[in-house]
């Protein structure tokens, strides 16, 4: 069964991650509360793939090809890669609520500002709405993932992506640093490692140096 990835925030980092993850064979739900951001993301993904790779627009109402794992935004549906129209095909669906995005997620990555209030809010929402199995990954270079994870009921499922957004969006084949809490499980590390390797990165891990 393909891994499902929820990406929260359809700005430049979110849309890049969605495209890269779909290309790597993941099912993706890209969420943003602003419909305009989702439309921009859809156009970006179609433009980046181009007609050679023939991204197809699928009708979630008819359910043709792409097996919806979220409630797509009305009139937007989902994008799937050519030749992948199996029941669990890789591609990108578009969600307008966090609850929709994380419903079937194995991994959830937020793309909110690297500020304490924003991170606490989004992790609280993800922790409350995502299934117990879902790993929560948050990009931050300024905040302690140990402290953030302590505000959830799944510290063993939390991990930090210690990279700036600009480095991520341009960094295939680059090293990427992931920070763990004392509770982060081996399964969480394995899932995060496999995800970034499939995206073309070289993940390395370190214990959280910012923990109090």
C-alpha positions as YAML, in Angstrom:
chain: A
units: angstrom
residues:
- id: 1
  name: UNK
  ca: [0.00, 0.00, 0.00]
- id: 2
  name: UNK
  ca: [1.54, 3.37, -1.01]
- id: 3
  name: UNK
  ca: [2.42, 5.79, 1.76]
- id: 4
  name: UNK
  ca: [0.06, 8.77, 2.03]
- id: 5
  name: UNK
  ca: [1.59, 12.17, 2.79]
- id: 6
  name: UNK
  ca: [-0.32, 15.22, 4.01]
- id: 7
  name: UNK
  ca: [1.32, 18.56, 3.34]
- id: 8
  name: UNK
  ca: [-0.15, 21.50, 5.22]
- id: 9
  name: UNK
  ca: [0.31, 24.80, 3.42]
- id: 10
  name: UNK
  ca: [0.38, 25.26, -0.36]
- id: 11
  name: UNK
  ca: [3.00, 28.00, -0.52]
- id: 12
  name: UNK
  ca: [6.28, 27.57, -2.42]
- id: 13
  name: UNK
  ca: [7.63, 24.90, -0.09]
- id: 14
  name: UNK
  ca: [4.35, 23.00, 0.16]
- id: 15
  name: UNK
  ca: [3.74, 22.86, -3.57]
- id: 16
  name: UNK
  ca: [7.33, 21.79, -4.24]
- id: 17
  name: UNK
  ca: [7.09, 19.03, -1.63]
- id: 18
  name: UNK
  ca: [3.78, 17.85, -3.08]
- id: 19
  name: UNK
  ca: [5.25, 17.57, -6.56]
- id: 20
  name: UNK
  ca: [8.44, 15.89, -5.36]
- id: 21
  name: UNK
  ca: [6.56, 13.39, -3.21]
- id: 22
  name: UNK
  ca: [4.15, 12.46, -6.01]
- id: 23
  name: UNK
  ca: [7.08, 12.01, -8.36]
- id: 24
  name: UNK
  ca: [8.65, 9.69, -5.78]
- id: 25
  name: UNK
  ca: [5.53, 7.50, -5.79]
- id: 26
  name: UNK
  ca: [3.61, 8.85, -2.82]
- id: 27
  name: UNK
  ca: [-0.06, 9.71, -2.60]
- id: 28
  name: UNK
  ca: [-0.23, 13.34, -1.48]
- id: 29
  name: UNK
  ca: [-2.91, 15.61, -0.10]
- id: 30
  name: UNK
  ca: [-1.93, 19.26, -0.25]
- id: 31
  name: UNK
  ca: [-4.01, 21.42, 2.10]
- id: 32
  name: UNK
  ca: [-4.47, 25.15, 2.41]
- id: 33
  name: UNK
  ca: [-7.33, 27.19, 3.83]
- id: 34
  name: UNK
  ca: [-6.93, 29.66, 0.94]
- id: 35
  name: UNK
  ca: [-8.41, 28.30, -2.33]
- id: 36
  name: UNK
  ca: [-6.21, 30.70, -4.31]
- id: 37
  name: UNK
  ca: [-3.09, 29.03, -2.91]
- id: 38
  name: UNK
  ca: [-4.37, 25.63, -3.96]
- id: 39
  name: UNK
  ca: [-5.11, 26.87, -7.47]
- id: 40
  name: UNK
  ca: [-1.60, 28.32, -7.72]
- id: 41
  name: UNK
  ca: [-0.20, 25.01, -6.51]
- id: 42
  name: UNK
  ca: [-2.21, 23.07, -9.08]
- id: 43
  name: UNK
  ca: [-0.95, 25.27, -11.90]
- id: 44
  name: UNK
  ca: [2.61, 24.96, -10.61]
- id: 45
  name: UNK
  ca: [2.43, 21.16, -10.57]
- id: 46
  name: UNK
  ca: [0.93, 20.97, -14.04]
- id: 47
  name: UNK
  ca: [3.51, 23.40, -15.41]
- id: 48
  name: UNK
  ca: [6.48, 21.63, -13.81]
- id: 49
  name: UNK
  ca: [5.48, 18.20, -15.08]
- id: 50
  name: UNK
  ca: [4.49, 19.42, -18.52]
- id: 51
  name: UNK
  ca: [2.65, 17.60, -21.31]
- id: 52
  name: UNK
  ca: [5.46, 15.04, -21.71]
- id: 53
  name: UNK
  ca: [4.53, 13.47, -18.40]
- id: 54
  name: UNK
  ca: [0.84, 14.05, -19.03]
- id: 55
  name: UNK
  ca: [-0.60, 14.97, -15.68]
- id: 56
  name: UNK
  ca: [-4.28, 14.12, -15.80]
- id: 57
  name: UNK
  ca: [-7.10, 16.00, -14.10]
- id: 58
  name: UNK
  ca: [-9.42, 13.46, -12.56]
- id: 59
  name: UNK
  ca: [-13.01, 13.86, -11.48]
- id: 60
  name: UNK
  ca: [-13.34, 12.80, -7.80]
- id: 61
  name: UNK
  ca: [-17.10, 12.52, -8.19]
- id: 62
  name: UNK
  ca: [-16.77, 9.88, -10.88]
- id: 63
  name: UNK
  ca: [-13.79, 8.35, -9.12]
- id: 64
  name: UNK
  ca: [-12.08, 7.58, -12.42]
- id: 65
  name: UNK
  ca: [-8.61, 6.19, -11.89]
- id: 66
  name: UNK
  ca: [-7.50, 8.12, -8.82]
- id: 67
  name: UNK
  ca: [-8.79, 6.63, -5.60]
- id: 68
  name: UNK
  ca: [-9.64, 9.66, -3.47]
- id: 69
  name: UNK
  ca: [-8.30, 9.46, 0.07]
- id: 70
  name: UNK
  ca: [-9.59, 12.87, 1.02]
- id: 71
  name: UNK
  ca: [-12.42, 15.19, 0.09]
- id: 72
  name: UNK
  ca: [-10.88, 17.19, -2.76]
- id: 73
  name: UNK
  ca: [-11.67, 20.84, -3.19]
- id: 74
  name: UNK
  ca: [-14.80, 21.16, -5.37]
- id: 75
  name: UNK
  ca: [-13.97, 21.72, -9.05]
- id: 76
  name: UNK
  ca: [-10.27, 20.89, -8.44]
- id: 77
  name: UNK
  ca: [-10.22, 17.12, -8.10]
- id: 78
  name: UNK
  ca: [-6.76, 15.54, -8.14]
- id: 79
  name: UNK
  ca: [-3.71, 15.26, -10.36]
- id: 80
  name: UNK
  ca: [-2.16, 11.86, -11.09]
- id: 81
  name: UNK
  ca: [0.91, 10.84, -13.04]
- id: 82
  name: UNK
  ca: [0.41, 9.21, -16.41]
- id: 83
  name: UNK
  ca: [0.35, 5.44, -16.29]
- id: 84
  name: UNK
  ca: [-0.42, 5.34, -12.58]
- id: 85
  name: UNK
  ca: [-4.20, 5.00, -12.66]
- id: 86
  name: UNK
  ca: [-4.38, 2.12, -10.24]
- id: 87
  name: UNK
  ca: [-6.63, 2.24, -7.22]
- id: 88
  name: UNK
  ca: [-3.87, 3.65, -5.00]
- id: 89
  name: UNK
  ca: [-1.96, 5.63, -7.60]
- id: 90
  name: UNK
  ca: [0.58, 8.32, -6.75]
- id: 91
  name: UNK
  ca: [-0.60, 11.85, -7.31]
- id: 92
  name: UNK
  ca: [-1.80, 15.00, -5.59]
- id: 93
  name: UNK
  ca: [-5.26, 15.68, -4.20]
- id: 94
  name: UNK
  ca: [-6.21, 19.10, -2.87]
- id: 95
  name: UNK
  ca: [-7.86, 19.58, 0.51]
- id: 96
  name: UNK
  ca: [-9.31, 22.68, 2.11]
- id: 97
  name: UNK
  ca: [-9.21, 21.45, 5.70]
- id: 98
  name: UNK
  ca: [-6.58, 19.80, 7.87]
- id: 99
  name: UNK
  ca: [-9.04, 17.11, 8.89]
- id: 100
  name: UNK
  ca: [-9.50, 16.10, 5.23]
- id: 101
  name: UNK
  ca: [-5.79, 16.18, 4.53]
- id: 102
  name: UNK
  ca: [-4.66, 13.96, 7.40]
- id: 103
  name: UNK
  ca: [-7.52, 11.47, 7.43]
- id: 104
  name: UNK
  ca: [-5.43, 8.69, 5.84]
- id: 105
  name: UNK
  ca: [-1.96, 10.18, 6.30]
- id: 106
  name: UNK
  ca: [1.06, 8.12, 7.28]
- id: 107
  name: UNK
  ca: [3.22, 11.26, 7.32]
- id: 108
  name: UNK
  ca: [2.16, 14.88, 7.83]
- id: 109
  name: UNK
  ca: [4.50, 17.78, 7.07]
- id: 110
  name: UNK
  ca: [3.53, 21.33, 7.97]
- id: 111
  name: UNK
  ca: [4.77, 24.34, 6.03]
- id: 112
  name: UNK
  ca: [3.75, 27.06, 8.46]
- id: 113
  name: UNK
  ca: [6.13, 29.87, 9.59]
- id: 114
  name: UNK
  ca: [8.97, 28.84, 11.89]
- id: 115
  name: UNK
  ca: [7.48, 30.62, 14.88]
- id: 116
  name: UNK
  ca: [6.52, 29.13, 18.23]
- id: 117
  name: UNK
  ca: [2.85, 30.11, 18.15]
- id: 118
  name: UNK
  ca: [2.34, 28.86, 14.59]
- id: 119
  name: UNK
  ca: [4.12, 25.56, 15.26]
- id: 120
  name: UNK
  ca: [2.26, 24.88, 18.49]
- id: 121
  name: UNK
  ca: [-1.07, 25.56, 16.83]
- id: 122
  name: UNK
  ca: [-0.47, 23.37, 13.80]
- id: 123
  name: UNK
  ca: [1.00, 20.48, 15.79]
- id: 124
  name: UNK
  ca: [-1.94, 20.59, 18.18]
- id: 125
  name: UNK
  ca: [-4.35, 20.39, 15.24]
- id: 126
  name: UNK
  ca: [-2.43, 17.61, 13.52]
- id: 127
  name: UNK
  ca: [-2.13, 15.63, 16.75]
- id: 128
  name: UNK
  ca: [-5.86, 15.93, 17.34]
- id: 129
  name: UNK
  ca: [-7.00, 15.10, 13.79]
- id: 130
  name: UNK
  ca: [-4.47, 12.62, 12.40]
- id: 131
  name: UNK
  ca: [-4.67, 8.86, 12.98]
- id: 132
  name: UNK
  ca: [-2.43, 7.53, 15.80]
- id: 133
  name: UNK
  ca: [0.01, 6.07, 13.25]
- id: 134
  name: UNK
  ca: [0.72, 9.42, 11.56]
- id: 135
  name: UNK
  ca: [4.26, 10.78, 11.88]
- id: 136
  name: UNK
  ca: [4.43, 14.56, 12.36]
- id: 137
  name: UNK
  ca: [7.39, 16.26, 10.69]
- id: 138
  name: UNK
  ca: [7.93, 19.98, 11.09]
- id: 139
  name: UNK
  ca: [10.57, 22.13, 9.38]
- id: 140
  name: UNK
  ca: [12.30, 24.26, 12.03]
- id: 141
  name: UNK
  ca: [15.81, 25.54, 12.63]
- id: 142
  name: UNK
  ca: [14.91, 27.74, 15.60]
- id: 143
  name: UNK
  ca: [12.67, 25.67, 17.84]
- id: 144
  name: UNK
  ca: [13.21, 22.54, 19.92]
- id: 145
  name: UNK
  ca: [11.39, 19.52, 18.52]
- id: 146
  name: UNK
  ca: [11.54, 17.97, 22.00]
- id: 147
  name: UNK
  ca: [9.60, 20.91, 23.45]
- id: 148
  name: UNK
  ca: [7.14, 20.95, 20.55]
- id: 149
  name: UNK
  ca: [6.56, 17.21, 20.73]
- id: 150
  name: UNK
  ca: [5.86, 17.45, 24.46]
- id: 151
  name: UNK
  ca: [2.73, 19.41, 23.57]
- id: 152
  name: UNK
  ca: [1.36, 16.41, 21.64]
- id: 153
  name: UNK
  ca: [0.24, 12.93, 22.65]
- id: 154
  name: UNK
  ca: [2.67, 11.35, 20.19]
- id: 155
  name: UNK
  ca: [6.20, 12.50, 21.03]
- id: 156
  name: UNK
  ca: [7.45, 9.18, 19.63]
- id: 157
  name: UNK
  ca: [5.99, 10.17, 16.24]
- id: 158
  name: UNK
  ca: [7.54, 13.67, 16.05]
- id: 159
  name: UNK
  ca: [10.63, 14.69, 14.11]
- id: 160
  name: UNK
  ca: [12.11, 18.00, 12.98]
- id: 161
  name: UNK
  ca: [13.41, 18.91, 9.54]
- id: 162
  name: UNK
  ca: [16.35, 21.20, 10.35]
- id: 163
  name: UNK
  ca: [16.53, 22.99, 7.01]
- id: 164
  name: UNK
  ca: [15.45, 26.32, 5.60]
- id: 165
  name: UNK
  ca: [12.64, 26.24, 3.05]
- id: 166
  name: UNK
  ca: [14.92, 27.60, 0.34]
- id: 167
  name: UNK
  ca: [17.39, 24.75, 0.89]
- id: 168
  name: UNK
  ca: [14.66, 22.13, 0.68]
- id: 169
  name: UNK
  ca: [13.10, 23.45, -2.50]
- id: 170
  name: UNK
  ca: [16.40, 23.46, -4.34]
- id: 171
  name: UNK
  ca: [18.17, 20.58, -2.73]
- id: 172
  name: UNK
  ca: [17.87, 17.26, -4.52]
- id: 173
  name: UNK
  ca: [20.97, 15.16, -3.75]
- id: 174
  name: UNK
  ca: [21.82, 17.43, -0.81]
- id: 175
  name: UNK
  ca: [22.13, 16.31, 2.77]
- id: 176
  name: UNK
  ca: [19.18, 17.00, 5.03]
- id: 177
  name: UNK
  ca: [19.39, 17.08, 8.81]
- id: 178
  name: UNK
  ca: [16.56, 15.54, 10.84]
- id: 179
  name: UNK
  ca: [16.32, 16.05, 14.60]
- id: 180
  name: UNK
  ca: [14.80, 13.56, 16.99]
- id: 181
  name: UNK
  ca: [13.36, 13.73, 20.49]
- id: 182
  name: UNK
  ca: [14.40, 11.29, 23.23]
- id: 183
  name: UNK
  ca: [11.07, 9.53, 22.55]
- id: 184
  name: UNK
  ca: [11.27, 9.39, 18.73]
- id: 185
  name: UNK
  ca: [10.73, 5.78, 17.72]
- id: 186
  name: UNK
  ca: [12.80, 3.69, 15.34]
- id: 187
  name: UNK
  ca: [9.76, 3.35, 13.06]
- id: 188
  name: UNK
  ca: [9.47, 7.15, 12.85]
- id: 189
  name: UNK
  ca: [13.13, 7.47, 11.94]
- id: 190
  name: UNK
  ca: [12.81, 4.74, 9.31]
- id: 191
  name: UNK
  ca: [9.77, 6.34, 7.68]
- id: 192
  name: UNK
  ca: [11.41, 9.79, 7.60]
- id: 193
  name: UNK
  ca: [14.63, 8.36, 6.22]
- id: 194
  name: UNK
  ca: [12.85, 6.47, 3.45]
- id: 195
  name: UNK
  ca: [10.78, 9.52, 2.51]
- id: 196
  name: UNK
  ca: [13.73, 11.86, 2.05]
- id: 197
  name: UNK
  ca: [15.83, 9.24, 0.30]
- id: 198
  name: UNK
  ca: [13.05, 8.73, -2.24]
- id: 199
  name: UNK
  ca: [13.00, 12.49, -2.81]
- id: 200
  name: UNK
  ca: [16.72, 12.34, -3.63]
- id: 201
  name: UNK
  ca: [18.17, 13.64, -0.36]
- id: 202
  name: UNK
  ca: [20.77, 12.17, 1.97]
- id: 203
  name: UNK
  ca: [19.17, 12.26, 5.44]
- id: 204
  name: UNK
  ca: [21.27, 12.43, 8.58]
- id: 205
  name: UNK
  ca: [19.95, 12.37, 12.15]
- id: 206
  name: UNK
  ca: [20.94, 14.02, 15.40]
- id: 207
  name: UNK
  ca: [19.36, 14.33, 18.86]
- id: 208
  name: UNK
  ca: [17.65, 17.66, 19.43]
- id: 209
  name: UNK
  ca: [20.43, 20.11, 20.44]
- id: 210
  name: UNK
  ca: [17.87, 22.79, 21.38]
- id: 211
  name: UNK
  ca: [16.15, 20.81, 24.11]
- id: 212
  name: UNK
  ca: [16.04, 22.57, 27.46]
...
